[in-house]
Amino acid sequence: MKSRSYYFNFAALVLLTVVTVGLSMLRMHPWHLAVGSAIGAVKVCLVALFFMHLVRGPARTWLAAGLGLFWLLILLLLDQTF
């Protein structure tokens, strides 16, 4: 059962990578960054949830991941203000 979810996630990551490469060959100037970032966010979620075992992890693990994202948001906002 566990290996089946790994295979599913691997296939999803490969498919999303192929979509990203295909997207890079299209001309959609105003939406290119948004669509590429959305695909990247889905890939990050897949890796974090399944390969980093956040799906069945304890609350401390979720807290650590949330705090890491919070600090990343702070750094990105500080980069935009200065």
ABEGO torsion letter per residue (X at the ends): XAAAAAAAAAAAAAAAAAAAAAAAABBBAAAAAAAAAAAAAAAAAAAAAAAAGAAABBAAAAAAAAAAAAAAAAAAAAAAAX
